[in-house]
């Protein structure tokens, strides 16, 4: 059973364009959409914290049919995101509420510990969460992150610095943009001649990354 945890990122994921919604599904109480250099962003809130962030893909967002209804938390989040994209903000201190298993929350906590310009591998995250050999589980948890950018799953790379997948926005190009924005050196599987989505069998973290891309 999934649980909720609430934290403040920075204090102390493809976000999906297609969503398998439970029935019945009700609109989030608070929702806003804002423009960004990587496409429109759609944020939701329960009134106390940010609960999701989706990145536009192919001109679509998962909650397009619902009207916007902002609140103070989302105002803060969108302001901080604008500052991040402008390069004037390097961390976030907006409250977030993450829903997932204990293992997923442990992985997301590790993601939140990575600062601007910092990077970790899927293996590093596995070690930090006490599951050094759980590459598939780590990749799945990274890909299931409901609040990308603010909880920076883009800062996770394969062990040799390659981007082999991203579950947000337009996938690898979106992740590459975010890494370039922060000055993080990286390589992509596209440079090897592999088709998008095709695993690079030479990467120790490839399986985990593929799970992230398709989560």
PLY file of the C-alpha trace (Angstrom):
ply
format ascii 1.0
element vertex 215
property float x
property float y
property float z
element edge 213
property int vertex1
property int vertex2
end_header
0.00 0.00 0.00
1.35 3.39 -0.88
1.98 5.98 1.79
2.41 9.73 1.85
5.38 11.69 3.06
5.70 15.45 3.23
8.96 17.34 3.16
10.48 20.60 2.05
12.96 20.20 -0.79
16.13 22.19 -0.21
15.32 22.99 3.37
17.67 21.68 6.33
9.32 10.85 -15.03
8.72 11.35 -17.18
6.12 13.06 -15.49
3.53 11.35 -17.49
1.53 12.70 -20.37
-0.57 9.52 -20.31
-1.93 8.63 -16.90
-3.67 5.46 -15.79
-6.29 7.07 -13.59
-8.19 5.18 -10.93
-11.95 5.16 -11.32
-13.59 7.31 -10.23
-11.04 10.09 -10.79
-11.52 13.58 -9.42
-9.62 16.67 -10.42
-6.90 17.88 -8.05
-8.13 20.78 -5.92
-5.35 23.08 -7.12
-3.67 23.07 -10.52
-1.62 25.52 -12.57
0.23 25.46 -15.87
3.24 27.60 -16.73
5.55 28.00 -19.68
9.18 26.92 -19.43
12.18 26.42 -21.76
11.45 22.68 -21.85
7.72 23.02 -22.53
4.71 23.76 -20.39
4.73 22.51 -16.83
1.62 21.38 -14.99
1.69 21.42 -11.19
-0.88 20.19 -8.70
-1.32 20.76 -4.98
-3.50 19.53 -2.15
-3.48 22.99 -0.57
-0.47 22.33 1.64
2.23 21.05 -0.72
3.05 20.37 -4.36
1.82 16.88 -5.22
2.87 16.50 -8.85
4.74 18.17 -11.69
4.28 17.10 -15.30
6.35 18.21 -18.28
4.64 18.73 -21.63
5.20 16.08 -24.26
4.11 16.44 -27.88
2.01 19.44 -26.90
0.06 17.54 -24.26
-0.25 17.52 -20.47
-2.07 14.85 -18.45
-4.74 17.12 -16.91
-5.49 19.39 -19.87
-9.25 18.98 -19.45
-9.27 20.51 -15.98
-9.31 24.27 -15.32
-6.52 25.99 -13.45
-7.00 26.89 -9.82
-3.93 28.27 -8.09
-2.96 28.70 -4.47
-0.09 30.11 -2.44
1.97 26.90 -2.59
1.74 26.74 -6.38
2.52 30.45 -6.65
5.71 29.82 -4.68
6.59 26.76 -6.76
6.11 28.50 -10.10
8.13 31.50 -8.94
10.98 29.26 -7.83
10.85 27.29 -11.08
11.09 30.51 -13.08
14.14 31.46 -11.02
15.64 28.00 -11.59
15.25 28.30 -15.36
16.71 31.80 -15.24
19.75 30.38 -13.45
19.26 32.48 -10.33
17.98 29.68 -8.08
19.95 26.52 -7.37
17.61 24.77 -4.93
13.95 24.69 -3.96
12.31 25.22 -0.58
8.70 24.65 -1.55
6.84 21.92 0.38
6.23 18.69 -1.54
4.11 15.66 -0.74
5.31 12.39 -2.25
3.19 9.25 -2.38
4.90 5.89 -2.77
6.36 2.83 -1.11
8.99 3.12 1.60
11.68 2.17 -0.92
10.48 4.74 -3.45
10.50 7.43 -0.77
14.02 6.43 0.24
15.15 6.81 -3.38
13.36 10.16 -3.74
15.02 11.34 -0.54
18.40 10.56 -2.09
17.43 12.51 -5.21
16.49 15.49 -3.05
19.94 15.48 -1.46
21.62 16.21 -4.81
22.35 19.90 -5.27
22.70 22.01 -8.39
25.38 20.57 -10.64
25.75 17.37 -8.63
25.21 13.93 -10.09
24.88 10.34 -8.87
24.54 6.98 -10.59
21.76 4.44 -10.19
24.31 2.30 -8.36
25.12 5.14 -5.96
21.45 5.48 -5.09
21.14 1.73 -4.58
24.08 1.77 -2.17
22.70 4.76 -0.29
19.34 3.08 0.19
20.86 -0.21 1.34
20.02 -2.12 -1.85
23.24 -2.09 -3.81
22.10 -4.76 -6.27
18.56 -3.43 -6.77
19.22 -1.62 -10.05
15.82 -2.43 -11.51
14.01 -1.21 -8.40
16.10 1.98 -8.27
15.42 2.73 -11.94
11.72 2.14 -11.43
11.62 4.44 -8.41
13.56 7.19 -10.21
11.15 6.98 -13.14
8.14 7.08 -10.83
9.21 10.36 -9.21
6.02 12.47 -9.31
7.72 15.87 -8.93
10.69 16.08 -11.33
12.99 19.11 -11.37
12.02 20.03 -7.80
12.94 16.47 -6.78
15.84 16.27 -9.24
15.75 12.85 -10.87
17.52 14.37 -13.89
20.74 14.33 -11.83
20.92 10.51 -12.01
23.11 9.09 -14.78
24.47 5.69 -15.73
27.76 4.73 -14.13
29.82 6.05 -17.06
27.99 9.36 -17.29
25.57 8.44 -20.06
21.93 9.45 -20.23
20.13 6.26 -21.14
16.59 7.33 -20.34
14.30 9.93 -18.83
10.61 9.68 -18.13
9.82 13.41 -18.34
8.84 15.65 -21.22
10.48 14.56 -24.47
12.72 12.07 -22.70
16.48 12.18 -23.23
16.54 15.66 -24.87
14.67 17.10 -21.88
17.09 15.53 -19.44
20.07 16.71 -21.50
18.70 20.27 -21.43
18.40 20.21 -17.64
21.91 18.80 -17.23
23.37 21.36 -19.64
21.54 24.11 -17.77
23.36 23.05 -14.59
26.71 22.52 -16.31
26.70 18.77 -15.69
28.93 16.85 -18.11
27.14 13.88 -19.64
26.93 11.56 -22.62
23.84 10.16 -24.29
23.06 6.84 -25.92
21.92 8.76 -28.99
25.56 9.62 -29.68
26.38 5.90 -29.93
24.05 5.34 -32.87
21.41 3.53 -30.83
17.80 4.35 -31.58
15.90 6.21 -28.86
14.70 3.74 -26.27
17.14 1.02 -27.36
19.22 -0.19 -24.39
22.98 0.16 -24.42
24.15 -3.27 -23.35
27.53 -1.88 -22.31
26.10 0.13 -19.41
25.98 -1.40 -15.97
23.02 0.83 -15.15
21.21 0.39 -18.47
18.41 -1.78 -17.14
17.64 0.70 -14.41
17.68 3.58 -16.84
15.37 1.79 -19.25
12.92 1.27 -16.41
13.13 4.98 -15.68
12.39 5.85 -19.29
9.30 3.65 -19.45
8.01 4.07 -15.88
0 1
1 2
2 3
3 4
4 5
5 6
6 7
7 8
8 9
9 10
10 11
12 13
13 14
14 15
15 16
16 17
17 18
18 19
19 20
20 21
21 22
22 23
23 24
24 25
25 26
26 27
27 28
28 29
29 30
30 31
31 32
32 33
33 34
34 35
35 36
36 37
37 38
38 39
39 40
40 41
41 42
42 43
43 44
44 45
45 46
46 47
47 48
48 49
49 50
50 51
51 52
52 53
53 54
54 55
55 56
56 57
57 58
58 59
59 60
60 61
61 62
62 63
63 64
64 65
65 66
66 67
67 68
68 69
69 70
70 71
71 72
72 73
73 74
74 75
75 76
76 77
77 78
78 79
79 80
80 81
81 82
82 83
83 84
84 85
85 86
86 87
87 88
88 89
89 90
90 91
91 92
92 93
93 94
94 95
95 96
96 97
97 98
98 99
99 100
100 101
101 102
102 103
103 104
104 105
105 106
106 107
107 108
108 109
109 110
110 111
111 112
112 113
113 114
114 115
115 116
116 117
117 118
118 119
119 120
120 121
121 122
122 123
123 124
124 125
125 126
126 127
127 128
128 129
129 130
130 131
131 132
132 133
133 134
134 135
135 136
136 137
137 138
138 139
139 140
140 141
141 142
142 143
143 144
144 145
145 146
146 147
147 148
148 149
149 150
150 151
151 152
152 153
153 154
154 155
155 156
156 157
157 158
158 159
159 160
160 161
161 162
162 163
163 164
164 165
165 166
166 167
167 168
168 169
169 170
170 171
171 172
172 173
173 174
174 175
175 176
176 177
177 178
178 179
179 180
180 181
181 182
182 183
183 184
184 185
185 186
186 187
187 188
188 189
189 190
190 191
191 192
192 193
193 194
194 195
195 196
196 197
197 198
198 199
199 200
200 201
201 202
202 203
203 204
204 205
205 206
206 207
207 208
208 209
209 210
210 211
211 212
212 213
213 214
